[in-house]
Amino acid sequence: MTVSCIRVKHAPRQKDNEIMKLLFVLLCLALVACTAGPNSAANTPNAEYLVAGFWLGLWHGIIAVPTFIIGLFDSNVRVYEVHNIGNWYDLGFMLGIGAFAKGTHSSVKRVTK
């Protein structure tokens, strides 16, 4: 008794490609829907008549993770200062987060074989 196997090469179906395209478009729409809106408090002073600038944004970025953890338990603590000068604060914040991420990344030992 002999058993023979026949390999059949299936061509990709058109319907599968259309479903993948539709899923990709839906994923893109979902990501776009999650983008942040305008900050109506930008360039307006807070209760102490202060507006956060680049350096405060840098500091807030560096301490973002501990601030986030504290903010989970205290409703008065926020990660991001909404009373800021705009793009300069955002740049400082992103650089601060990057500095924190770079510090944690470089502290991990790499094992190579």
N, C-alpha and C positions, 0 to 999 in steps of 0.2 A: 504494500500500500504506500503510495507516494502522495505527499501533500505539496502542492505548489502554491506559492504566494504570488499574487499579481499586484504590482504597485500601480496605483492609479494616482496620477497627479491632478489635483483639483485646481482649477483656475479660481482666483478670488472672485467671489460673487459681487455683482454690482450693488446688490441690496446691502451687503455688509459694509461696503465703502460709504454708501449714503448714510447709514446709521452712524458710522464713525465720524463723518463730517458733521452730522447733526449734534452728536455728543460734544464735539470740539467747540462748535458754535455756542451751545448751551453753557459749557464751562467758561468760555470767554465772557459771555453775558453775565454770568454769576460773579465772576471776578470784577468786572467793571461796576456792577451794582454795589460792591463792597467798598468802593473808593470813598475817601473822606470828602465831606462837603466843605464849604467855606467856613472860616472862623470869624464869626460876627464880633468876637471880643478882641480881635487883633488891633493893635495900636491904640487900645483904650486902657487906661490905668486900672489897677485893682483897688481894693479897699485902702491900701497904704499909698496910693497914687504912684505905683511903680509899674513899669513895663519891662518885661524880661527881654534881654538882648542875647547876643551871641554867647558871651561867657556863661551866663546863667543857663542857656540851652545846653552848652557843653557839660556843665556840672549836672544838670538834670539827666542827660544821656548817660553819664558815668554811673549815676546812682539809680538808674531806671529799674533794675531788677530788685534791689532791696525795697525801693519805694513801691513797686508793684505788689510785693508780698505784704508789706505793711498796709497798703491800700485795700487788700482783701478783707482786713479786719477793722479798719478805721475808715468810715465814710468821708472824713475830712481830708484825707490824703489822696492826691492825684499824681499820676506819673508825669503828665504834660501840663505846662502852664499855658492857659488859653490867652492870658493877657500878655502877649509878646509882640515883638516888632515885625514878625512875619518870617520871611525867608532866611534872615540871618539867624534867628532863633532856631529855625528848623535845621539849618546847616550845623550849628553847634550841637544840637540834640543828636543828629545822626552821627556826627564825628565822635561824640561821647559814647554812644552805643557801640560804634565800631571799635573804639579804644577798649571798651569792656570786653567785647567779643574777641578781639585780638589777644588780650591778656589771658583769657580763659583758654583760647586755642593753643597758645604757645606754652601753657603750663602742662599740657597733656604730653606724656612721654610716648614716643613712637617706638614700637618694637618691630624690627625688621629681621627677616631670616634669610 
